[in-house]
Amino acid sequence: MSEFETRLSRRQCFSALAATAATVGTLGAQQPAEKNIRSITRFYVKPDRVADFPSILKEFLPVFSKAGHKVPSDWWRSETGPSEFVVVSHHAKWSELDNTGALKEVAADLAPLRARMRQCLERSERIIDLIMPECSIRSSKAEIPSVVSVTRRRIKPEHVEDYIQAVKTEIMPAMKKAEIPTSLLTRTLFGEPGPVFRRSTPVKSWAQIDEPDRLTAAMGGPAAMQKFVTRLEPWIIENENQVYSRIPELDYKGSV
């Protein structure tokens, strides 16, 4: 691993500890009023079809518009890790995930597009996350960023409550003190073995990583942050840090 990659991983590791859990109750009790349900579908494209894939996706947009499909979505491309395209949508109700309704009217138009899309793929996977409002920072003026850093953490089941408490009592106050404008913290509910937590953070540019980390400063400096990280390390099974760039020409704005 290069010095740059090591520094990036360390910075993300520090910041990603703000990723937190949902209430450990039954899933049936979760009925978020806001759009806190996040659907993430990853498409792993064959190397020789990477150029074809976005052009096919563009053909979906007029069909969605024709049908009056109401669910907006935004597309991303991985800048690190395996080559992948990712589509993200947010929902207020679980029933919205049925993907029925208006799209039934254009099933004949969608069928050949989906067939061509599948020919480009090695595989795909879908994950459903739940955004944690009590542990997220949302700006009312925030726009969809052009680049995001996504950190994935899988925690040992017996330490989930310890992890939640540490984040709530130490990381969240530090994030507020640091005046971090946006940070979405989630727990994965479906699609992979848990407990898995994700943190999505806008990144202005790679150069931002060279800047002093406000969260570390708010925690009391590098030594204090490292002490906190060391305490939590035994609770973490897996770490994964990735960077994604947005593909705005593929975004679907939704029909009102």
VEXLOKOL-367564 format. One line per 2 residues: number of its first residue (from 1); for each residue y, z, x negated of N, C-alpha, C. Coordinates in nm, 4 decimals. Layout:
<mikols>
NUM	Y,Z,X,Y,Z,X,Y,Z,X ~ ...
</mikols>
This chain:
<mikols>
1	-0.1200,0.0000,-0.0856,0.0000,0.0000,0.0000,0.1241,0.0000,-0.0885 ~ 0.2221,-0.0883,-0.0591,0.3436,-0.0963,-0.1375,0.4321,0.0249,-0.1152
3	0.5315,0.0418,-0.2057,0.6249,0.1532,-0.1904,0.7008,0.1418,-0.0587 ~ 0.7370,0.0162,-0.0210,0.8090,-0.0040,0.1058,0.7226,0.0362,0.2244
5	0.5957,-0.0058,0.2221,0.5059,0.0268,0.3327,0.4802,0.1764,0.3404 ~ 0.4691,0.2390,0.2228,0.4486,0.3837,0.2218,0.5670,0.4551,0.2823
7	0.6873,0.4089,0.2477,0.8072,0.4714,0.3019,0.8174,0.4498,0.4512 ~ 0.7870,0.3280,0.4962,0.7893,0.2988,0.6392,0.6897,0.3872,0.7132
9	0.5672,0.3974,0.6599,0.4655,0.4781,0.7258,0.5078,0.6238,0.7327 ~ 0.5677,0.6757,0.6246,0.6096,0.8155,0.6239,0.7198,0.8381,0.7265
11	0.8184,0.7464,0.7303,0.9288,0.7606,0.8246,0.8764,0.7584,0.9671 ~ 0.7869,0.6642,0.9975,0.7329,0.6553,1.1323,0.6467,0.7756,1.1656
13	0.5745,0.8265,1.0634,0.4912,0.9435,1.0876,0.5775,1.0619,1.1278 ~ 0.6903,1.0787,1.0597,0.7807,1.1886,1.0938,0.8324,1.1724,1.2358
15	0.8828,1.0525,1.2658,0.9442,1.0294,1.3968,0.8409,1.0289,1.5083 ~ 0.7212,0.9779,1.4784,0.6203,0.9618,1.5830,0.5666,1.0939,1.6337
17	0.5931,1.2013,1.5654,0.5456,1.3304,1.6146,0.6169,1.3698,1.7419 ~ 0.7167,1.2908,1.7795,0.7824,1.3142,1.9081,0.6996,1.2589,2.0232
19	0.5933,1.1809,1.9916,0.5048,1.1313,2.0972,0.4333,1.2485,2.1611 ~ 0.4347,1.2569,2.2938,0.3866,1.3768,2.3600,0.2980,1.3453,2.4765
21	0.2405,1.4487,2.5336,0.1409,1.4306,2.6384,0.1986,1.4476,2.7762 ~ 0.1241,1.3952,2.8739,0.1568,1.4187,3.0144,0.1046,1.5557,3.0541
23	0.1408,1.5989,3.1720,0.0846,1.7219,3.2243,-0.0661,1.7059,3.2330 ~ -0.1412,1.8060,3.1881,-0.2866,1.7929,3.1855,-0.3424,1.8332,3.3210
25	-0.3074,1.7539,3.4198,-0.3590,1.7754,3.5538,-0.4424,1.6561,3.5929 ~ -0.4782,1.6454,3.7164,-0.5557,1.5306,3.7611,-0.4654,1.4094,3.7671
27	-0.5213,1.2910,3.7402,-0.4423,1.1688,3.7447,-0.3921,1.1423,3.8843 ~ -0.4653,1.1857,3.9836,-0.4232,1.1629,4.1205,-0.2950,1.2344,4.1544
29	-0.2606,1.3365,4.0772,-0.1387,1.4112,4.1055,-0.0159,1.3427,4.0482 ~ -0.0374,1.2422,3.9625,0.0746,1.1744,3.8998,0.1292,1.0671,3.9942
31	0.2474,1.0887,4.0476,0.3120,0.9905,4.1329,0.4573,0.9757,4.0913 ~ 0.4817,0.9089,3.9764,0.6173,0.9000,3.9253,0.7088,0.8218,4.0179
33	0.8295,0.8749,4.0407,0.9262,0.8087,4.1275,0.9928,0.6932,4.0547 ~ 1.0142,0.7071,3.9225,1.0732,0.6005,3.8440,0.9631,0.5079,3.7930
35	1.0033,0.4065,3.7177,0.9050,0.3120,3.6649,0.8436,0.3690,3.5372 ~ 0.7621,0.4708,3.5539,0.7018,0.5400,3.4405,0.5612,0.4921,3.4074
37	0.5055,0.4046,3.4890,0.3737,0.3476,3.4600,0.3956,0.2197,3.3789 ~ 0.3376,0.2150,3.2603,0.3589,0.1002,3.1725,0.2275,0.0280,3.1463
39	0.2248,-0.0993,3.1813,0.1082,-0.1839,3.1582,0.1306,-0.2659,3.0317 ~ 0.0358,-0.2586,2.9390,0.0445,-0.3316,2.8123,-0.0796,-0.4191,2.7990
41	-0.0604,-0.5500,2.7895,-0.1740,-0.6397,2.7674,-0.1558,-0.7087,2.6332 ~ -0.2565,-0.6951,2.5478,-0.2528,-0.7547,2.4148,-0.3392,-0.8801,2.4123
43	-0.2838,-0.9871,2.3559,-0.3558,-1.1126,2.3432,-0.3711,-1.1447,2.1952 ~ -0.4957,-1.1499,2.1492,-0.5241,-1.1868,2.0109,-0.5551,-1.3362,2.0090
45	-0.4633,-1.4124,1.9514,-0.4688,-1.5587,1.9596,-0.5384,-1.6175,1.8377 ~ -0.6170,-1.7238,1.8615,-0.6825,-1.7941,1.7521,-0.5769,-1.8489,1.6560
47	-0.5996,-1.8389,1.5257,-0.4983,-1.8827,1.4281,-0.4484,-2.0250,1.4496 ~ -0.5371,-2.1144,1.4899,-0.4962,-2.2541,1.5062,-0.4307,-2.2819,1.6418
49	-0.4163,-2.1769,1.7273,-0.3552,-2.1965,1.8581,-0.2276,-2.1128,1.8760 ~ -0.1805,-2.0526,1.7673,-0.0618,-1.9668,1.7759,0.0599,-2.0439,1.8252
51	0.0757,-2.1682,1.7821,0.1895,-2.2487,1.8252,0.1767,-2.2918,1.9706 ~ 0.0539,-2.3139,2.0171,0.0323,-2.3596,2.1542,0.0535,-2.2482,2.2565
53	0.0178,-2.1273,2.2194,0.0153,-2.0178,2.3153,0.1512,-1.9930,2.3821 ~ 0.2619,-1.9795,2.3092,0.3906,-1.9561,2.3762,0.4321,-2.0690,2.4703
55	0.3997,-2.1923,2.4338,0.4372,-2.3052,2.5200,0.3642,-2.2991,2.6535 ~ 0.2399,-2.2521,2.6507,0.1649,-2.2358,2.7759,0.2254,-2.1236,2.8589
57	0.2643,-2.0155,2.7925,0.3229,-1.9021,2.8636,0.4509,-1.9415,2.9363 ~ 0.5294,-2.0287,2.8764,0.6537,-2.0723,2.9400,0.6278,-2.1407,3.0746
59	0.5113,-2.2053,3.0868,0.4795,-2.2759,3.2109,0.4497,-2.1797,3.3255 ~ 0.4216,-2.0536,3.2928,0.3974,-1.9539,3.3974,0.5275,-1.9165,3.4689
61	0.6396,-1.9209,3.3991,0.7647,-1.8685,3.4536,0.8090,-1.9367,3.5831 ~ 0.8148,-2.0709,3.5894,0.8547,-2.1330,3.7168,0.7560,-2.1078,3.8299
63	0.6279,-2.0884,3.7967,0.5284,-2.0604,3.9003,0.5524,-1.9205,3.9577 ~ 0.5786,-1.8224,3.8707,0.6112,-1.6880,3.9174,0.7353,-1.6897,4.0049
65	0.8365,-1.7648,3.9606,0.9616,-1.7726,4.0365,0.9385,-1.8378,4.1729 ~ 0.8593,-1.9435,4.1743,0.8264,-2.0123,4.2990,0.7598,-1.9180,4.3987
67	0.6754,-1.8293,4.3472,0.6024,-1.7366,4.4334,0.6865,-1.6174,4.4767 ~ 0.8007,-1.5973,4.4093,0.8814,-1.4800,4.4402,0.8205,-1.3529,4.3832
69	0.7482,-1.3670,4.2717,0.6864,-1.2510,4.2063,0.7961,-1.1535,4.1641 ~ 0.7828,-1.0270,4.1995,0.8921,-0.9311,4.1823,0.8833,-0.8458,4.0560
71	0.7721,-0.8483,3.9863,0.7541,-0.7576,3.8725,0.8045,-0.8219,3.7424 ~ 0.9106,-0.7674,3.6817,0.9591,-0.8199,3.5535,0.8601,-0.7891,3.4415
73	0.8650,-0.8693,3.3371,0.7813,-0.8452,3.2201,0.8520,-0.8981,3.0968 ~ 0.8208,-0.8390,2.9830,0.8792,-0.8858,2.8580,0.7686,-0.9048,2.7542
75	0.7903,-1.0035,2.6671,0.6883,-1.0443,2.5704,0.7300,-1.0075,2.4287 ~ 0.6278,-0.9739,2.3472,0.6498,-0.9314,2.2101,0.5462,-0.9975,2.1191
77	0.5844,-1.0124,1.9916,0.4933,-1.0653,1.8899,0.4838,-0.9630,1.7764 ~ 0.3632,-0.9396,1.7276,0.3463,-0.8422,1.6202,0.4044,-0.8953,1.4898
79	0.4751,-0.8078,1.4180,0.5279,-0.8403,1.2859,0.4434,-0.7759,1.1772 ~ 0.3548,-0.6840,1.2164,0.2647,-0.6169,1.1231,0.1278,-0.6077,1.1875
81	0.0268,-0.5771,1.1080,-0.1074,-0.5635,1.1629,-0.1648,-0.6966,1.2092 ~ -0.2679,-0.6926,1.2942,-0.3291,-0.8156,1.3450,-0.2287,-0.9010,1.4213
83	-0.2423,-1.0321,1.4115,-0.1536,-1.1224,1.4851,-0.1838,-1.1123,1.6342 ~ -0.0811,-1.0775,1.7115,-0.1023,-1.0612,1.8547,0.0266,-1.0858,1.9323
85	0.0096,-1.1228,2.0582,0.1189,-1.1316,2.1546,0.0960,-1.0215,2.2572 ~ 0.2036,-0.9598,2.3010,0.1924,-0.8467,2.3925,0.2885,-0.8651,2.5085
87	0.2391,-0.8456,2.6318,0.3260,-0.8485,2.7490,0.3293,-0.7094,2.8088 ~ 0.4507,-0.6646,2.8435,0.4712,-0.5289,2.8937,0.5415,-0.5350,3.0287
89	0.4932,-0.4571,3.1236,0.5604,-0.4444,3.2529,0.5619,-0.2979,3.2930 ~ 0.6615,-0.2606,3.3719,0.6761,-0.1223,3.4160,0.6686,-0.1157,3.5682
91	0.6059,-0.0091,3.6177,0.5797,0.0044,3.7608,0.6148,0.1452,3.8087 ~ 0.6548,0.1520,3.9337,0.6850,0.2813,3.9948,0.5658,0.3353,4.0723
93	0.4774,0.2449,4.1197,0.3619,0.2853,4.1996,0.2359,0.2212,4.1430 ~ 0.1254,0.2933,4.1573,-0.0024,0.2406,4.1090,-0.0435,0.1148,4.1848
95	-0.0033,0.1030,4.3097,-0.0408,-0.0137,4.3899,0.0155,-0.1435,4.3324 ~ 0.1232,-0.1335,4.2552,0.1829,-0.2529,4.1955,0.0916,-0.3172,4.0911
97	-0.0057,-0.2422,4.0417,-0.0965,-0.2942,3.9403,-0.2046,-0.3851,3.9985 ~ -0.2105,-0.3937,4.1303,-0.3113,-0.4787,4.1928,-0.2868,-0.6263,4.1665
99	-0.1614,-0.6624,4.1346,-0.1270,-0.8014,4.1039,-0.1683,-0.8981,4.2143 ~ -0.1532,-0.8545,4.3371,-0.1819,-0.9426,4.4494,-0.0491,-0.9800,4.5146
101	-0.0510,-1.0064,4.6410,0.0736,-1.0372,4.7103,0.1197,-1.1780,4.6853 ~ 0.2411,-1.1910,4.6308,0.3048,-1.3222,4.6179,0.2241,-1.4198,4.5332
103	0.1552,-1.3708,4.4306,0.0834,-1.4618,4.3410,-0.0364,-1.5286,4.4078 ~ -0.0834,-1.4729,4.5189,-0.1928,-1.5378,4.5917,-0.1507,-1.6765,4.6400
105	-0.0238,-1.6892,4.6703,0.0258,-1.8161,4.7234,0.0276,-1.9270,4.6183 ~ 0.0231,-1.8893,4.4918,0.0282,-1.9908,4.3852,-0.0987,-1.9864,4.2997
107	-0.2068,-1.9378,4.3561,-0.3322,-1.9259,4.2820,-0.3786,-2.0605,4.2261 ~ -0.3586,-2.1663,4.3032,-0.4018,-2.2990,4.2583,-0.3203,-2.3454,4.1375
109	-0.1910,-2.3071,4.1329,-0.1057,-2.3447,4.0196,-0.1386,-2.2610,3.8954 ~ -0.1768,-2.1366,3.9177,-0.2029,-2.0470,3.8059,-0.3380,-2.0718,3.7399
111	-0.4365,-2.1164,3.8166,-0.5728,-2.1317,3.7653,-0.5809,-2.2185,3.6395 ~ -0.5236,-2.3403,3.6383,-0.5344,-2.4222,3.5164,-0.4560,-2.3634,3.3990
113	-0.3444,-2.2957,3.4279,-0.2671,-2.2333,3.3203,-0.3465,-2.1200,3.2556 ~ -0.4112,-2.0404,3.3389,-0.4924,-1.9302,3.2861,-0.6115,-1.9827,3.2063
115	-0.6688,-2.0935,3.2506,-0.7813,-2.1527,3.1785,-0.7372,-2.2005,3.0397 ~ -0.6214,-2.2657,3.0324,-0.5685,-2.3112,2.9035,-0.5337,-2.1930,2.8138
117	-0.4810,-2.0870,2.8736,-0.4455,-1.9681,2.7968,-0.5701,-1.9052,2.7347 ~ -0.6785,-1.8968,2.8129,-0.8025,-1.8370,2.7632,-0.8599,-1.9158,2.6453
119	-0.8378,-2.0468,2.6437,-0.8878,-2.1290,2.5347,-0.8203,-2.0957,2.4011 ~ -0.7030,-2.0341,2.4094,-0.6285,-1.9978,2.2884,-0.6700,-1.8624,2.2322
121	-0.7456,-1.7857,2.3096,-0.7666,-1.6455,2.2764,-0.8979,-1.6162,2.2056 ~ -0.8905,-1.5202,2.1145,-1.0110,-1.4596,2.0595,-1.0563,-1.3458,2.1515
123	-0.9607,-1.2683,2.1990,-0.9883,-1.1608,2.2939,-0.8571,-1.1068,2.3470 ~ -0.8655,-1.0238,2.4494,-0.7473,-0.9580,2.5037,-0.7879,-0.8194,2.5510
125	-0.6907,-0.7325,2.5669,-0.7171,-0.5976,2.6159,-0.5957,-0.5456,2.6911 ~ -0.6215,-0.4595,2.7889,-0.5144,-0.4037,2.8694,-0.5178,-0.2516,2.8615
127	-0.3993,-0.1942,2.8455,-0.3829,-0.0494,2.8339,-0.2797,-0.0050,2.9359 ~ -0.3034,0.1073,2.9992,-0.2069,0.1645,3.0933,-0.1566,0.2978,3.0370
129	-0.0274,0.3044,3.0137,0.0371,0.4258,2.9642,0.1195,0.4901,3.0740 ~ 0.1444,0.6185,3.0583,0.2364,0.6891,3.1465,0.3494,0.7453,3.0618
131	0.4710,0.7024,3.0906,0.5878,0.7527,3.0186,0.6117,0.8983,3.0571 ~ 0.6378,0.9817,2.9587,0.6637,1.1235,2.9801,0.8139,1.1484,2.9908
133	0.8680,1.1578,3.1109,1.0132,1.1760,3.1251,1.0653,1.3004,3.0552 ~ 0.9865,1.4085,3.0587,1.0327,1.5330,2.9992,1.0367,1.5271,2.8472
135	0.9747,1.4261,2.7907,0.9715,1.4119,2.6455,1.0183,1.2747,2.6000 ~ 1.0905,1.2050,2.6848,1.1477,1.0754,2.6502,1.2994,1.0861,2.6531
137	1.3628,1.0001,2.5779,1.5081,0.9898,2.5799,1.5419,0.8494,2.6270 ~ 1.6112,0.8428,2.7378,1.6472,0.7139,2.7968,1.7980,0.7060,2.8143
139	1.8562,0.6015,2.7619,1.9987,0.5777,2.7810,2.0176,0.4907,2.9038 ~ 2.1115,0.5278,2.9889,2.1378,0.4487,3.1100,2.1922,0.3109,3.0749
141	2.2458,0.2961,2.9542,2.3032,0.1683,2.9121,2.2093,0.0905,2.8195 ~ 2.0915,0.1456,2.7991,1.9996,0.0828,2.7044,1.9504,-0.0524,2.7553
143	1.9460,-0.1495,2.6656,1.8918,-0.2811,2.6949,1.7585,-0.2967,2.6220 ~ 1.6826,-0.3965,2.6619,1.5560,-0.4203,2.5925,1.5886,-0.4585,2.4483
145	1.5364,-0.3858,2.3505,1.5688,-0.4146,2.2101,1.5026,-0.5432,2.1619 ~ 1.5460,-0.5910,2.0469,1.4870,-0.7120,1.9902,1.3692,-0.6791,1.8988
147	1.3668,-0.5565,1.8452,1.2578,-0.5120,1.7587,1.2254,-0.3674,1.7936 ~ 1.0966,-0.3342,1.7977,1.0559,-0.1951,1.8232,0.9504,-0.1524,1.7223
149	0.9557,-0.0255,1.6903,0.8508,0.0374,1.6107,0.7623,0.1145,1.7070 ~ 0.6321,0.0912,1.7018,0.5377,0.1574,1.7913,0.4387,0.2369,1.7073
151	0.4330,0.3658,1.7334,0.3422,0.4531,1.6615,0.2375,0.5079,1.7568 ~ 0.1130,0.4940,1.7188,0.0003,0.5395,1.8003,-0.0672,0.6569,1.7314
153	-0.0893,0.7634,1.8071,-0.1574,0.8810,1.7545,-0.2711,0.9205,1.8488 ~ -0.3894,0.9411,1.7943,-0.4993,0.9977,1.8733,-0.5212,1.1405,1.8255
155	-0.5166,1.2338,1.9204,-0.5205,1.3756,1.8896,-0.6570,1.4334,1.9261 ~ -0.7032,1.5290,1.8477,-0.8279,1.5982,1.8805,-0.8118,1.6687,2.0150
157	-0.9067,1.6517,2.1061,-0.8933,1.7098,2.2407,-0.8632,1.8589,2.2411 ~ -0.9227,1.9315,2.1479,-0.9030,2.0768,2.1477,-0.7642,2.1177,2.0999
159	-0.6864,2.0213,2.0483,-0.5526,2.0544,1.9990,-0.4413,1.9871,2.0800 ~ -0.4775,1.9264,2.1924,-0.3762,1.8590,2.2730,-0.2658,1.9551,2.3174
161	-0.3048,2.0701,2.3689,-0.2049,2.1661,2.4161,-0.1181,2.2169,2.3014 ~ -0.1779,2.2373,2.1842,-0.1007,2.2787,2.0672,0.0022,2.1719,2.0310
163	-0.0428,2.0464,2.0357,0.0433,1.9337,2.0003,0.1608,1.9219,2.0983 ~ 0.1285,1.9320,2.2270,0.2325,1.9230,2.3295,0.3371,2.0312,2.3080
165	0.2917,2.1523,2.2865,0.3834,2.2641,2.2714,0.4711,2.2485,2.1476 ~ 0.4130,2.2026,2.0388,0.4896,2.1828,1.9160,0.5976,2.0776,1.9339
167	0.5629,1.9702,2.0029,0.6599,1.8638,2.0257,0.7724,1.9117,2.1165 ~ 0.7365,1.9796,2.2242,0.8370,2.0247,2.3206,0.9333,2.1267,2.2604
169	0.8822,2.2156,2.1793,0.9652,2.3260,2.1305,1.0354,2.2961,1.9989 ~ 0.9866,2.1959,1.9239,1.0456,2.1698,1.7929,1.1020,2.0289,1.7781
171	1.0233,1.9292,1.8168,1.0688,1.7908,1.7984,1.1756,1.7516,1.9003 ~ 1.1525,1.7828,2.0271,1.2479,1.7403,2.1290,1.3876,1.7991,2.1079
173	1.4014,1.9279,2.0788,1.5360,1.9803,2.0493,1.6000,1.9111,1.9290 ~ 1.5184,1.8783,1.8281,1.5721,1.8099,1.7104,1.6182,1.6689,1.7448
175	1.5443,1.6006,1.8316,1.5844,1.4659,1.8724,1.7173,1.4679,1.9462 ~ 1.7341,1.5685,2.0315,1.8606,1.5798,2.1040,1.9752,1.6142,2.0100
177	1.9486,1.7014,1.9144,2.0495,1.7379,1.8153,2.0892,1.6162,1.7319 ~ 1.9904,1.5316,1.7016,2.0153,1.4116,1.6215,2.0812,1.3003,1.7024
179	2.0935,1.3213,1.8346,2.1551,1.2229,1.9251,2.0857,1.0877,1.9166 ~ 1.9534,1.0918,1.9158,1.8750,0.9682,1.9194,1.8909,0.9060,2.0579
181	1.9389,0.7827,2.0691,1.9745,0.7261,2.2001,1.8567,0.6882,2.2886 ~ 1.7483,0.6391,2.2284,1.6356,0.5913,2.3079,1.5046,0.6207,2.2361
183	1.4072,0.6738,2.3093,1.2744,0.6991,2.2543,1.1790,0.7225,2.3698 ~ 1.0897,0.6283,2.3928,0.9925,0.6400,2.5013,0.8627,0.6986,2.4481
185	0.8211,0.8071,2.5076,0.7019,0.8784,2.4651,0.5971,0.8704,2.5753 ~ 0.4778,0.8299,2.5413,0.3774,0.8033,2.6433,0.2417,0.8610,2.6080
187	0.1587,0.8715,2.7127,0.0171,0.9020,2.6942,-0.0644,0.7917,2.7610 ~ -0.1648,0.7443,2.6907,-0.2502,0.6393,2.7459,-0.3481,0.6996,2.8459
189	-0.3504,0.6407,2.9649,-0.4390,0.6882,3.0711,-0.5663,0.6052,3.0814 ~ -0.5534,0.4734,3.0628,-0.6678,0.3844,3.0769,-0.6664,0.2810,2.9643
191	-0.7849,0.2423,2.9187,-0.7953,0.1302,2.8266,-0.8455,0.1630,2.6884 ~ -0.8454,0.2923,2.6493,-0.8986,0.3299,2.5200,-0.9304,0.4790,2.5197
193	-1.0165,0.5230,2.4279,-1.0527,0.6647,2.4237,-0.9304,0.7506,2.3936 ~ -0.9178,0.8602,2.4641,-0.8038,0.9479,2.4443,-0.8440,1.0748,2.3734
195	-0.7483,1.1647,2.3620,-0.6085,1.1531,2.4041,-0.5271,1.0703,2.3030 ~ -0.4585,0.9664,2.3527,-0.3765,0.8778,2.2702,-0.2315,0.8858,2.3165
197	-0.1416,0.8968,2.2206,0.0018,0.9040,2.2497,0.0739,0.7940,2.1737 ~ 0.1727,0.7357,2.2372,0.2515,0.6295,2.1738,0.4006,0.6634,2.1795
199	0.4679,0.6229,2.0765,0.6126,0.6343,2.0740,0.6709,0.4973,2.0437 ~ 0.7633,0.4509,2.1295,0.8308,0.3223,2.1101,0.9770,0.3487,2.0778
201	1.0220,0.2990,1.9633,1.1575,0.3248,1.9172,1.2253,0.1947,1.8775 ~ 1.3431,0.1648,1.9316,1.4155,0.0446,1.8895,1.4509,0.0496,1.7415
203	1.4427,-0.0644,1.6767,1.4805,-0.0779,1.5363,1.5819,-0.1912,1.5260 ~ 1.6989,-0.1619,1.4698,1.8015,-0.2662,1.4583,1.7581,-0.3745,1.3606
205	1.7008,-0.3307,1.2499,1.6549,-0.4223,1.1461,1.5687,-0.3437,1.0488 ~ 1.5027,-0.4153,0.9579,1.4240,-0.3470,0.8556,1.5141,-0.2596,0.7686
207	1.6389,-0.3018,0.7518,1.7316,-0.2252,0.6686,1.7570,-0.0855,0.7239 ~ 1.7344,-0.0666,0.8539,1.7563,0.0651,0.9137,1.6666,0.1707,0.8501
209	1.5525,0.1285,0.8006,1.4587,0.2227,0.7404,1.5149,0.2814,0.6112 ~ 1.6089,0.2089,0.5482,1.6730,0.2597,0.4269,1.7737,0.3700,0.4571
211	1.8178,0.3799,0.5811,1.9202,0.4765,0.6167,1.8617,0.6174,0.6272 ~ 1.9441,0.7208,0.6086,1.8953,0.8591,0.6249,1.8385,0.8803,0.7646
213	1.7270,0.9492,0.7731,1.6612,0.9725,0.9011,1.7265,1.0903,0.9719 ~ 1.7847,1.0630,1.0884,1.8562,1.1676,1.1612,1.7637,1.2774,1.2112
215	1.6417,1.2404,1.2486,1.5485,1.3404,1.2988,1.5101,1.4387,1.1885 ~ 1.4856,1.3855,1.0693,1.4522,1.4725,0.9572,1.5666,1.5682,0.9275
217	1.6886,1.5166,0.9301,1.8048,1.6024,0.9061,1.8159,1.7108,1.0126 ~ 1.7899,1.6728,1.1388,1.8004,1.7691,1.2484,1.6909,1.8748,1.2418
219	1.5796,1.8419,1.1769,1.4702,1.9376,1.1617,1.4945,2.0352,1.0466 ~ 1.5985,2.0086,0.9685,1.6305,2.0979,0.8575,1.6108,2.0364,0.7209
221	1.5847,1.9050,0.7181,1.5692,1.8369,0.5909,1.4249,1.7982,0.5625 ~ 1.4031,1.7212,0.4540,1.2685,1.6715,0.4216,1.1638,1.7811,0.4054
223	1.1997,1.8914,0.3426,1.1014,1.9974,0.3198,1.0556,2.0580,0.4523 ~ 1.1508,2.0822,0.5424,1.1161,2.1393,0.6726,1.0325,2.0421,0.7544
225	1.0679,1.9141,0.7487,0.9908,1.8142,0.8221,0.8495,1.8030,0.7655 ~ 0.8382,1.8034,0.6331,0.7064,1.7927,0.5726,0.6193,1.9125,0.6079
227	0.6791,2.0294,0.6159,0.6046,2.1487,0.6556,0.5504,2.1337,0.7969 ~ 0.6342,2.0778,0.8858,0.5922,2.0554,1.0241,0.4790,1.9527,1.0292
229	0.4945,1.8429,0.9539,0.3931,1.7379,0.9510,0.2603,1.7914,0.8986 ~ 0.2663,1.8686,0.7936,0.1449,1.9257,0.7347,0.0719,2.0155,0.8338
231	0.1477,2.0902,0.9116,0.0865,2.1788,1.0116,0.0148,2.0991,1.1197 ~ 0.0687,1.9833,1.1562,0.0095,1.9047,1.2639,-0.0986,1.8076,1.2179
233	-0.1029,1.7753,1.0901,-0.1972,1.6749,1.0402,-0.3426,1.7009,1.0791 ~ -0.3921,1.8255,1.0762,-0.5324,1.8489,1.1146,-0.5622,1.8179,1.2601
235	-0.4604,1.8059,1.3424,-0.4818,1.7775,1.4847,-0.4938,1.6280,1.5126 ~ -0.4546,1.5438,1.4164,-0.4453,1.3995,1.4371,-0.5706,1.3297,1.3842
237	-0.6359,1.2531,1.4714,-0.7566,1.1789,1.4333,-0.7208,1.0434,1.3736 ~ -0.6279,0.9721,1.4388,-0.5904,0.8370,1.3945,-0.4388,0.8213,1.3959
239	-0.3896,0.7451,1.2980,-0.2487,0.7052,1.2908,-0.2415,0.5529,1.2866 ~ -0.1498,0.4963,1.3594,-0.1291,0.3513,1.3526,0.0189,0.3231,1.3740
241	0.0791,0.2486,1.2807,0.2210,0.2145,1.2898,0.2360,0.0625,1.2903 ~ 0.3031,0.0090,1.3921,0.3231,-0.1350,1.4023,0.4679,-0.1652,1.4404
243	0.5105,-0.2859,1.4070,0.6439,-0.3333,1.4435,0.6281,-0.4614,1.5233 ~ 0.7029,-0.4707,1.6346,0.6969,-0.5874,1.7224,0.8369,-0.6447,1.7438
245	0.8456,-0.7761,1.7496,0.9717,-0.8433,1.7813,0.9616,-0.9074,1.9187 ~ 1.0696,-0.9031,1.9917,1.0717,-0.9546,2.1283,1.0817,-1.1066,2.1288
247	1.0218,-1.1678,2.2312,1.0316,-1.3133,2.2514,1.1065,-1.3343,2.3832 ~ 1.2390,-1.3293,2.3815,1.3158,-1.3286,2.5073,1.2968,-1.4520,2.5943
249	1.2646,-1.5667,2.5335,1.2481,-1.6886,2.6139,1.1244,-1.6835,2.7012 ~ 1.0364,-1.5866,2.6792,0.9162,-1.5722,2.7610,0.9305,-1.4630,2.8655
251	1.0392,-1.3875,2.8617,1.0578,-1.2792,2.9574,1.0687,-1.3323,3.1000 ~ 1.0119,-1.2570,3.1925,1.0262,-1.2892,3.3339,1.1118,-1.1814,3.3980
253	1.2223,-1.2203,3.4573,1.3196,-1.1258,3.5083,1.2787,-1.0637,3.6417 ~ 1.1849,-1.1268,3.7098,1.1449,-1.0740,3.8401,1.2309,-1.1307,3.9510
255	1.1764,-1.1303,4.0713,1.2472,-1.1814,4.1887,1.2881,-1.0648,4.2766 ~ 1.4152,-1.0583,4.3104,1.4679,-0.9502,4.3954,1.4290,-0.9744,4.5404
</mikols>
